[in-house]
């Protein structure tokens, strides 16, 4: 059985979509807010790939908690909305995008309190 990550196109699709998101919002952020977007973008892509892969680890793993602590909550929520719209725009089944958002969102919510390391 394929993981959600495989169904949506794998790590490359996640990285590409996260990069598109940051290109789209970059022009709206103040220089002080966008000082470390590369780190935030990388961490968000890693978290999504982790959350959506079929791995033998427990769902609420230490790795997920570690990655979630570096995410800006508002940007992560906006990224999930962007990802859902982008998937539907590309013709993915709405059920798949909803399941993806639910899975990633629930994992994020169940991780330790996030600490914003980068905006």
C-alpha positions as CSV (number, residue, x, y, z in Angstrom):
1,X,0.0,0.0,0.0
2,X,1.3,3.4,-0.9
3,X,1.8,6.1,1.7
4,X,0.2,9.5,1.3
5,X,3.6,10.9,0.4
6,X,3.9,8.4,-2.5
7,X,0.3,9.1,-3.7
8,X,1.0,12.9,-3.9
9,X,4.3,12.6,-5.8
10,X,6.9,12.0,-3.1
11,X,9.5,14.2,-1.5
12,X,10.2,16.2,-4.7
13,X,6.5,17.3,-4.9
14,X,6.6,18.4,-1.3
15,X,9.8,20.3,-1.6
16,X,8.6,22.0,-4.9
17,X,5.3,23.0,-3.4
18,X,6.8,24.4,-0.2
19,X,9.2,26.4,-2.3
20,X,6.3,27.7,-4.5
21,X,4.5,28.7,-1.3
22,X,7.5,30.7,0.0
23,X,8.0,32.4,-3.4
24,X,4.3,33.4,-3.3
25,X,4.4,34.9,0.2
26,X,7.9,36.3,0.2
27,X,6.9,39.6,-1.4
28,X,4.5,40.2,1.5
29,X,6.9,39.8,4.3
30,X,9.1,42.4,5.9
31,X,12.9,41.7,5.6
32,X,13.0,41.0,9.3
33,X,10.2,38.4,8.9
34,X,11.9,36.6,6.0
35,X,15.4,36.4,7.4
36,X,15.5,32.6,7.5
37,X,13.0,31.3,5.0
38,X,15.4,28.6,3.8
39,X,15.5,27.0,7.2
40,X,11.8,27.3,7.7
41,X,11.1,26.0,4.2
42,X,13.4,23.0,4.7
43,X,11.9,22.2,8.1
44,X,8.3,22.4,6.8
45,X,9.2,20.1,3.8
46,X,10.9,17.6,6.2
47,X,7.9,17.6,8.6
48,X,5.4,17.1,5.8
49,X,7.5,14.3,4.3
50,X,7.8,12.7,7.7
51,X,4.1,13.0,8.5
52,X,2.9,11.6,5.2
53,X,5.4,8.7,4.8
54,X,4.7,5.1,5.7
55,X,7.3,4.7,8.3
56,X,7.7,2.1,11.1
57,X,8.0,4.8,13.8
58,X,5.2,5.6,16.1
59,X,2.9,8.3,14.7
60,X,3.9,10.8,17.4
61,X,7.7,10.3,17.1
62,X,10.5,12.2,18.5
63,X,11.5,13.3,15.0
64,X,8.1,14.8,14.4
65,X,8.3,16.7,17.6
66,X,11.7,17.9,16.8
67,X,10.7,19.2,13.4
68,X,7.5,20.7,14.6
69,X,9.4,22.8,17.2
70,X,11.0,24.7,14.4
71,X,7.8,25.6,12.6
72,X,6.0,28.9,12.7
73,X,2.4,27.9,13.4
74,X,0.8,30.6,11.2
75,X,3.0,29.8,8.3
76,X,2.5,26.1,8.7
77,X,-1.3,26.5,8.6
78,X,-1.1,28.8,5.6
79,X,1.2,26.2,3.9
80,X,-1.4,23.4,4.5
81,X,-4.1,25.6,2.9
82,X,-1.8,26.4,-0.1
83,X,-1.0,22.7,-0.4
84,X,-4.6,21.6,-0.5
85,X,-5.5,24.3,-3.1
86,X,-2.4,23.4,-5.2
87,X,-3.2,19.7,-5.2
88,X,-6.8,20.3,-6.2
89,X,-5.6,22.7,-9.0
90,X,-3.3,19.9,-10.3
91,X,-6.3,17.4,-10.4
92,X,-5.7,15.4,-7.3
93,X,-8.7,13.9,-5.7
94,X,-10.2,16.2,-3.0
95,X,-10.3,13.2,-0.6
96,X,-6.6,12.8,-0.9
97,X,-5.8,16.4,-0.2
98,X,-8.2,16.4,2.8
99,X,-6.6,13.2,4.2
100,X,-3.2,14.7,3.7
101,X,-4.1,17.9,5.6
102,X,-5.8,16.0,8.4
103,X,-2.8,13.7,8.8
104,X,-0.2,16.5,8.8
105,X,-2.4,18.8,10.9
106,X,-3.1,16.1,13.6
107,X,0.5,15.2,13.9
108,X,1.5,18.9,14.3
109,X,-1.2,19.5,16.9
110,X,-0.1,16.4,18.9
111,X,3.6,17.4,19.0
112,X,5.0,19.4,21.8
113,X,4.3,23.1,21.9
114,X,6.0,24.6,18.9
115,X,8.9,27.0,19.3
116,X,9.3,29.4,16.4
117,X,13.0,29.2,15.4
118,X,12.4,31.0,12.1
119,X,9.5,32.8,10.6
